[in-house]
């Protein structure tokens, strides 16, 4: 396989450069010999020595696989005319990475991973394995920072579009987080309802399953017209409609509660579904406006230097809250536990209040200059194209794993455990928050992780309807047949998915008690 591709300009296709095609370049021989060494090391019986050898070798292979083609690329660009056909239009020639380089990085990762498995087997502490395993990506970051990899075409594109890429990355991250939080609230509520009511259970599970089968492009297209119509409505008119439909839904629900004992079972289910359908209209309307307006407010807060700094402090407070929660679960001293619990809730409430204040200020700035009487839903960010249909679609796509995992987590709990809580005199809310939710939490978090990772990919498609995010670079690269632009959007999306998964694993570890984690692992 070729290791590099030499392109005469940004758009034109290039010519492949194989390992030994450069005269007098014997650097790749060392890399080739290093790739054979793991076969020899594999026969070592001392797992500790074998593990450290494989880890060191894997890091070295990854480092050289990045560095050697970069140094060879400098020589290629210095003699570009000798490699291209005579008469080729050479303007801003580029060096593009190719298949052999990707294979080399994958091979180095496999060797590194094998060494880490050996070190885990012999009892090397996790923090040390994590530190050693992080050396390879750390070296790659340092090489990017000191300019060693600037020869690659993707780095040239990054130097030209780095500021825009940062903005799109923030948009993509906010897209995923806002839709995931909205889906988490709705999904856990629906999963809880399905686990409590056997009559509504098949309706909820069937509905979220059907939503997941709708192609993303089709769902974006379906949402364009209603979002455009909604955006043209005045805020006062929508507020009046919301209040009236909410009162009608509450009235039907109260009526159902009073007459349900007089109704046959089939009519009970029909009337209950009718009440839910009527209530979903105002609640869905409110959710649409809130998540869209919240998304725009978050972007405004990150665009302002003062509010961005306040966001960092609020995020730091949230990290302190999570850390204290983890510590409280693992100490046995009651006095110290109560003291840390008070500090934890003070920090948590302060972070929550700070976040609400920041979003409120950013939201006020977003709608500034518009009077209340002339305020439309479009002024709040809802329109036929852009963020509104994208956020609604992403929220709907997150429901299936969230609802199913919540339902499975709650229904798989041993009834004897719940009966024990009732025997101890616990109220239904105490049983839920102190028994059911902690036991179901690992299963629910598995759904959250699945939803979050899938949303990172689906959010990239939202660029088709003008929602921005990293999909802009991917679409621009496809339209201009530029693999560099495609990678410039795809690689940060992959990185975001990995970071999001790691963060959610940390949250799961923080809030899962050691006993439950041990039972889950076994």
C-alpha positions, 0 to 999 in steps of 0.5 A: 500500500502507498504511504503518502499521496502527492497532490499537485494542488488542493483538488486534483487527484494525486499519485501514490508514493510507496515505502521505498520509492524515494531514492536513498531513503532507508528510514522505513527499514527501521519501521519495518523491522520494528513491526516484526519485533512483536512477533519475537516478544510474544514468545516471552513467558514473563508477562510483566517484561513482555507487557512493558516491551510491547507498550514501549514498542507500540508507542515507538511505532505510532510515533515513527509512523507519524514522523517518518512520512512527514519528513519524507513529505518535505523531500517530496515537496522539494522535488515535486516536479520529478514525481509528476507528469510533465505539464501538470498544473502545480499550484500549492502541492499537498501531501496526503496520508494514505492507507499504509500510514493508517495501517501502521497506526492501527498496528502500533495501537494493537501492540500497545493494547496488547502490552496494556493487557499484559500489564493489567494481568500482572497487577500494574495499577490503573493510573500507571497503565492509563499514564503509559497508554496516554503517551502515544496520543500525547506525543501526537499532540506535541508533534502537532503543536511544534509543527512536525506534522504541518506538512500534511494536507489536513494540517494545511486546511486546519491552519486555514480554517481552524477558527471556523472549525472550533466554532463548528465543534462547539456547535456540534457539542452543544447540539449533542448535549442539549438534545441528549439532556432533553431526551434524557428527561423525556426518555426516563419519564416514558421508561418509568411510565412504561414500567409502571403501567402495563397498558401503556407499555406497548404503546410507548415502546412501539412508538419510540421504536418506530421513530428510530426506523425513520431515516434521518434525512426523511425526519429532517424533511418532515420537520421543515414545514411544521417548524416553518409554520411555528416560527411564523406564529406570534409568541402571545398566540402560541402562549395562549394556545399552550395554556388552552391545550394544557388546561384541556389535557389536564381536564381530560386527565382529571375526568379519566381519574374519576371515571376510570373505575366505571369504564371497561378495560379497553375503553380505559386504555383508549381514554388514557391514550387520548389524554396523553395525546392531548397533553403531548401537544402543549408539552411538545410545543414547550419542549421544542421552543425551550431546547431551541432557545436554550441552544441559541442561548448557549451559543451566545454565552460561548460567544461572549468572553465574560459569559464564557468565563462564567460558564467555565466556573459553572462547569468547575462547580459541576465537577466539584459536585460530582467529585464530592458525590463520589467521595460521599459514597465511599466514606464511613464517617457519618459526621464527615459524610453529613458535612461533605453532603452539605458542601456538595449540595451548596456547590451543586445549587450554586452551579445550577443557579449560575447556569440558569443566570448565564442562560437567562442573560444570554437568552435576553441578549439573543432576543434583544431589540425585539418588543414583546408584542412583536416577538415571534417564535422565529425570534426564539430560534425556531425556523423551518431550517437550522437548529429547530428541526435538527434538535427535535430530530436528535431528541427523538432519535435519543429516545429509543435507547433511553426509554428501553434501558430505563424500562429494562433497568426498572423491570429487572429489579428483584421484587423481593428487594422492593418488598423489603423496602416496603417492609421497612416503611419506605414511601414510594418515592423513597423506594424509587430514589433509594432502591430502584434508581440506584439499581437501574442506574448502570443500565440507564447509563448504558442507554445514555452512552449509546444515545450520546455516541449515536447523536454525534454521528446523526448531528453531522447530517443536520448540516444538510438543513443549515444547522451547521456543526461539523457536518459543514466540513464533511459536506463541503469536502464531499462537494469539492471532492476534498478528502482533507475537508472530510477528515477535518469534520470527521476526525473531531466528530470521532474525537467528540464521541470518544470524549463523550463516552469517557465522560459518561463512564466517569459519571457512571462511576461517580454515581454507582455505588461500589456494591452495585458495581461489583454485582454488575461486573460479576 
